[in-house]
Amino acid sequence: MNGKELELERFIAKYEDVIVPLFKAASAAYFDASISGKREDYEKAGQFQTEITNVHASKSDFEKLKDFRESTEISDEILNRQLTILYNSFAGYQYDENLRHEIINDSVKIEECFATFRAEVKGKKVTDNEVEKVLSESTNNNELETYWDASKKIGGLVADDVIALVKKRNKAANQLGYDNYYQMSLELSEQKEEELDKIFEDLDNLSRDKFAELKIEMDNFLSHKYKVDKTDLMPWHYQDRFFQHAPKIHKVDLDKYYLDQNIEVITKNYFNGIGLEIDDLLERSDLYEKEGKYQHAYCTNIDKSGDVRVVCNIKPNHDWMGTMLHEFGHAVYDKYVNDRLPWILREHSHIFTTEAIAMIFGRFASSPQWIDDMIGIGDDEKNEIADECKKSARLEQFVFARWVLVIYNFEKEMYRNPDQDLNALWWEKVEKFQFLKRPIGRNKADWASKIHLALYPAYYHNYLLGEMLASQLYYFISEKVLGKSFKDDLSFAGNKKVGDYLKMLFFNYGALYRWDELVNKSTGEDLNPKYYAEQFFH
């Protein structure tokens, strides 16, 4: 090891002395805040996040990183990878300190608003779970519209703050030489806007005509169910606040298989059965509803040293079964990253590589074979629902893909020009990609009711990239690891070869390789959307 490499090693050691305890404290504080919903807890989490940001905002340290990067003397692969990740982490914060603090404080304020918001119907506050239940089960058109509209009220509460935050993020990006924050975020996460544009343009072309056919099928069903003319169907008729999930137009009722089941136990039995032990993860997680608690679900790696936790709000239904499998997919990825890697590399290669793992497992909640393997419904029942489940899963992917196109195209344009009429832009994208009708005269900030647009910028497209990689990994595991057919309905239940493959050839590498290198190394080829298309679009 030469002098420059030794110097970089010392720099990293000094950085870790500061960042590791801060990272742990910030992660734990956010977890506590999301459980309690208390303002003081969110403020505490925000303070830690500010300290972390200040570390990465150091101009003197960034100058050293630039010097290391421009040097030709760093030849060690592991050091080079750490250098790249560190450089990208610092580069995004080399702007005005006061602006930085404003962005953090504004984000915390908006996050608290989302976490504590409850839709209000007839003077009664209702949870997201209750809203979703009404939208999926009620046949009262007035009730559907009332609950849908109530769920959108959060948009009006945060819209002005979100727009102000977008402008501040853009101002920061401009100071760093980028056109806007969205462009900067992609580049610093090792993605390119033009490549994503091509992927999603192809996806639009690939799915548009078939989705139009499926939309007619959905509209015929929903028109009959709600006793309204097809031309009068509105967004609240599609059984989801955003039409990001498919309405239940097929005969199979997956909820009934989970109604009397312990979702937590099923999750534990499945992951343990494939050799990905989660008992320790379950013990540290918070899985059930509480007053003031964050209503969504997430996984957090507290310290990159084994303390991984999941937040959920479990109900005994299909959606929460899928969510539990999804979130513990994230969790096992984090748990089984090689703990001998340097701390900086002890994380997923890219956000969409961990989404891919979560999606592989989340899909199983809709698989007849998986339901039979884990709950025991019998061959006759399994075969009876197989065709409807396949149609339902296919419809779900079409609906989700079209929804991601809305978010991707809206968000890009919002960051390019946050002063435009965002309410109109939102419905323009909804009409174009989801084929939904804008309610007559509606001019509300419905776009701002989607939490990702406010708090997780330049992120949502990774869900769809994750779906593509999930299909590619599912193919590889089925055909190459298990010697089965990709087209079979495999659940992987009880097969420890699956866990062994994921641990050794995917999780183990952490962030040692760029996402494209990891995909090639673990599947033998580059990211290829053909498997996603073969699985769902044909």
N, C-alpha and C positions, 0 to 999 in steps of 0.2 A: 504493500500500500504506500503510495507516494505522499508527499507533503500536503498536496492540495486535498487529497482524499481524507487524510487525517484531520485536516482543518475542518472539512465538511462534517466529519464524524463528531468533532467537538461542538460544532454549531448545533447539530441535531440533538446531542445530549443536553446542551444548555436549554434548547427549545422545549424538550420533553420535560425537563425539571419544572418548567413553568406551566406548560399546557396540560399535562396529564392530570394533576389534581384539579385544575380549573374545569376541564372537560367533564370529569366525574361529578364535580359539584353542580355544574350547570345541568347535566343530564338528570341527576337525582332531583334537583329543584324543579325542573319542568315536569317530571313525572308526578311529583307531589302536588304541583299546581293543577295539573290536569285532573287529578283525583278530587281535590278539595274545591276547585273553582274559586278560591279566595283571591282577592285582589293583591293582598300582601305576598301571597305565594307566587303569583305571576310577576310581581315587581322584583322579588328575589331572583327568580329565574332570569329576568331581563338584566339584572345587574351582573350576574355571572356571564351572560352572553355578551354584555358590553366589555367585560374584562377580556374575554376570548378575542373579541373583535379588535380590541386595542393591541393585543399581542400580534395579530396578523397585520395590523396597520403600521407597524414599525417601519419607518422609511430606511433607517440604517440597516436593519436586518434584510430588508428587501434588496438593498444595494449589494449586500453580501451574496444573496441568492442569485442575483443577476451575474455577479462576478463568477460564481461557481458554474452557472449555466453556460456562460460564454467561454469558460475554460475548456481546453481539450484534454485536461489531465484526469477527469473523472471517468474512469473506464469500468469501475465496478458496477455490475448490473443492479444490485440491490440499492446501492447508494444513489445511482442515477434515477431509479424509480422514486425513491423518497424525495430527491431533489425536485423532480417534476411535480409531484403532488404538493410539496411545500410551496414551490413557486406559484402554482395556480391558486393555492389557498391565500397567499399574501397579495397576489396581484389584484384581486378583486376588492381590496380594501385600501388601496393607495390613493385615497381621495380625502377631502376636507374632514377634519375630525368632528367638527360640530354637526356637519351633515350626517356623518356616520351615526352619531348618537341620536339624532332625530329619527333616522330610519329605524333604528332598533326600538326606540320608545314608541313610535307610531305602530310598528308591527305588534308589539306587546299589547298595546291598547286595542287593536283590532282583534287580536287573538282572544283576549279576554271577552270581548263582545260576542264573538262566535261561541265560545265555550259556555257562556252563561245564558245565551239567548234561548228562549222557549217560545214557540209559536203560540198565539193566543186566539182561541175560538170561543165566542160567546162568554168572554170574561174568564175563561179557564185556560191556564197554561198547559200546553201539551208537549211531549217530547218528540224528537224525530221519529222514534220507533212508533209512536201513536199516529203521527202523520202518515207514515208509510203504510201502516195497517189500514187506515181509512182509505187511502188511495188505492190499495190493492184489493180491498174487500167490499167497499161500499158500492151501491148501484144508484145512490141518490145524487143526481147531477149537481144540485145546489151545494150539497155537503162536500162533494169532490172539489168544486171550485173554491169553496170557503177554506178548506184545509190547505189546498195548493197555494192559494193566495196568502194565507197566513204564514206559510213556510217561507215565502219570498220577502217578508217584511224585513228580515235581517239585511237584505240588499240595500234597502233605503236607509237603514241605520248606519251602514259602513261605507256607502258608495263614495261620498265626498272624501273620506279619509283614505280610501283605497286609491282614488285618483291622485290625491296629493302625494301618496307614497310612491306611486308609479313615477310621478314627475321627479321626485327626489332620487329614486333609483336611477332614472335616466340621467339626471344631472351628475350623479356619481360616475356613471359609465362614460359620459362625455369628458369628464376630467381625466379619464384613463385612456382616452383616444378611441372609444367605441361610439358607434352611431346611437345605440340605445342599450338598455340594460339586458334586454332579451338576447341580443346578439352576443353581448359580453358573457352572459351566463352559459350559453351554449359552448363558446370557445374555451372557456375555463373549465368546462366539464368534458372536454375532449370530444366535442361534437361540432358539426358544421351545418349552418342553416340551409345551405343549398342542397346538401345531401338529404336532410330531413324533408325539405320541400319535395324532392324527387320521390322519396319513399311514400309520402302521404298523397302526392298527386297520383302516383300509380295505384295506391290503395283506393282512392276516390274512384278512379276509372274502373278498377277491378270490381268494386262493390256496388256502384251506383245503380245499374240496371236491375241487378238481382234484388237490391234493397227496395227498389221501387215496386217490384213484384210482391215482396214480403210485406211492404207497407200496405198494399191493397188487401192482402190477406188479414193483416192486423186490423185494418179499418173495418172490414166486413164483420169480423168477430166483435169488435168494440161497439160498432153501430148497433148490432143486435143486442148486445149485453146492456147497453145504456139507453136503448130505445130512442136514439137520435139519428138523424140523417148523417151519412158519411161526411157530407160537406159541413156539418155542424160540430164535428169532433174537435175538441180543444186539447191543449197540452195536459190538462188535469185528467183527461180520460185515459192516459197511457200508463197509469198505475205506478208512476215514479215521479218524484219531484222534478227531475231533469230529463226523463226519457233516456237515461244512461243505462238502464236495465230493460230487458224486453218484457212487455206485458205477458201475462200468463194466458196465452190463447190456445195452448195445447191441453189435452185432457188430463195429463198427469199432474197430480198435486203432490209436489215433493215435500211440502210442509208436514204432511200427515206422518211421514216416516220419522220425523224428528220431534213431534209433538210431546211424546212421553219419554224422550231420551235425555240423558245427561250429556250435553254437548261437550263439556269439559272432559269427561271421561273418555268419550269416543275419540276426541283429539289426542289425548294421551295414549290410548291404546294403538291408534294408527301410527303415530310417529315412533313410538317405542318399538312397534312391530317391524318397522323397516330399518331399525338400528340407529335411529336418530332420537336419543333419549331426551325427554322434555320435562321429567318430574321436577327438576331444579328450576326450570323456567316457569312452570306453572306456580310454584310456591312463591315466586317473587312478583307475579303478575297481579293485576286488578281487573277482574273479568265481569263484574256485575254492576248494574245501575246504582247510582247514588245521587242524592240531591246535589246539584251544582257541578257534577262531574262532566268532563268532556264527553260528548255524545257519540263521537265517531270511534275509530279504532286505529291503533298504531303499535309499532314495535320500537323499542329503544335499546340501544347498546350503551349501558351506563358507563362502562369503564374500559371496554375492549379487552377485558381480562376475565370474561365469564359471566358478568352480571348483566344478563339480558332479560328484559321485561316486556310484557304485552298488556295493553289496555284495550278492553272490550266492554260491551254492555249486553251480555248474552241473553237471548231469548231462545226457547226451543223451537226454532224454525230453520228452514233451508238457508235463508240469507246469512244467519249468524253461524250456521255450521260452515258455510263457505268462508265467512270472514275469519273464523277461528283457524281453519286450515291455512288460509292465506297469511295471517299474521304470524302463525308459528312456523310457516315456511321461511319468512324473514328471520325469525328467531333462531332456527337451527342453522341457517347460513352464518349468522353472526357467531353462534356458539362454537361452530366447528372450523372457523378460520384458524390456521396454524398459530398456536400461541408462542411459537419460537420466532415468528416473524418480528421485525422491528415494529414498535407500537404504531408508527405512521401507516404501516401496511396492513394492520390488523383490522381490516374492514372490507366490505364488498368492493369489487373492481369498479363497478359503476352502479348508479341507482337503478338502472333498468335490468342489471343482472340479478339483483336481489328481487326485483319485481317479477322477473321470469320464474324464479323458484317459488315465490308466493303464489303465482298464478297456476303453476302446474298442480299444486296441492289444492288450491281453492276450487279448481274445476271439478275435483272429485266429488264434491257435495251433490253434484247433479248426475253422477254416474251410477246407473243401475247396478253394475258389477261391484262398485265400491260400497254402495248402500247394502247390498246383499252380504258382502264380505264383513262389513263392520256392524250391521244391525241384524241381518239374517231375515230377508224377506222371502227367500225361496226361489227356485228356478222359474216356476210358473209366473209369479208376480214380476220377477226380473225381466223375463221375456215379454211379458204383456206391456210393460212400460218402456221397453228399450227404444222402439221407434219414435215414440213421442218425446222421450228424453233427448234423443239425437237431434230431432227437429228443434226442440227447445234450446239446446246448447248452441246449435247453429244460429238460431235467431238471436240469442244473447250476444254472440260475437259480432254479428252484423250490426245490431243496435249499438253496441259499445264502440265499435270501430267508427261508425258515423258520428257518435257523440264526441269522440276524441278529435275528429276533424273539426268540429265546432270550436272546441277549446283551443286547439293548436292555431287555427286561422284567426280566431278572435284575438287571442292573446298577443300574437305577433303584431297585429294591426293596432291594438291598444297601446303597445309600447312605442310603436312608430309615431302615433299621434293620439295622446291621451285627451286632447282637447276636442276631438270629434264627438259626435252624438253616439255615445257608447250604447245607450239603450236601443237605438235603431240598429247599430252595427250588430249587436247581439242577436236580434231577431232576424236580421238579414242572414246570418250564418246558420241559425236554427232552421230557417225555412230552406236554405240551400242544401244543407247536409242531412237534416233529420226529416225534412218534408212536413214539418209541423206548421200549423197556422198561428200567426200572431193574433192574440185576442184583440178585437176591434177597439181602437182608441187607447190601447195599453202603452203607457210611456213611463215605465218604472225601471229601476236599476236591478232587473232580474239577474243580470250577469254577475252582480256583486254578491248574490246569495250563494255562489259556489266558492267554498272556502279556499280552494287551491288558487284561484285568480288573485285573491288578496294576500295569502300568506306563503304560498309555495310557487313562486314564479318560475317560468321556463322549466316546469317539472312534468306536466301532465302527459306530454307526448311519450314519456318514458314508459307509461303504462302499456301503450300499444306496442312499442318496441319489445317490452317484456312479454306480451302475448306472442309475438313472433318467435322470440327465443324460447319461450315455454314449449311451443310446438316442436321446435327443432330439438330441444333436449328430450321431450317426450318420445320423439321418433328415435333418437339415438339410444335412449335407455331401453325402449321396447325392442328394437331390432338388433342392436349391437351388444347390449349388456345382458338382456334376457332371452334373446333369440326368438322373439315373438313378432307378430305382425303389428305394424304401426296402426293399422285400421281396426284392430281388435279393441274392445272396451276393456283395457287393462286398468286395474286399480293399484297395482304394486303392493297391495296389502300383504304383510307378513314376509316380504322378500327383502332380506338384509343386503342382497347384492345392490339394490337401489341406493340404500344409505351408504354403502361402501364406495360406490362410484361417485356419488355426490360429495362425500367427505374428501376423498383422495384426489379427484380430478376436477373439482369445481370449488368447493368451499375452502379447501386447504390453501389455495393460492392467495386468498385474500386480495389485496390490491397490488400484488407483485407484478401483474401484467395489466396492460391497458385492456379495456373491455373487448376490443376486436381480437387481440392476441389470445385472451382467455377463451373466447368462443371457439376460435380455431383449434386451440390446444385441447379443449375438452370435447369437441364434437367432430374434429377433423376437417372442418370447413368454415368459411366466413359466415356471418349472419345471413341467413337465406330465408326470405319471406315465403318461399314456395311451400314449406311445411305447414305454415299457418293457413295458406290458401287451400292446400290439399285437405287439411283437416276440417275446414269450416265453409269454404266458399264454393266447393264443387258439389 
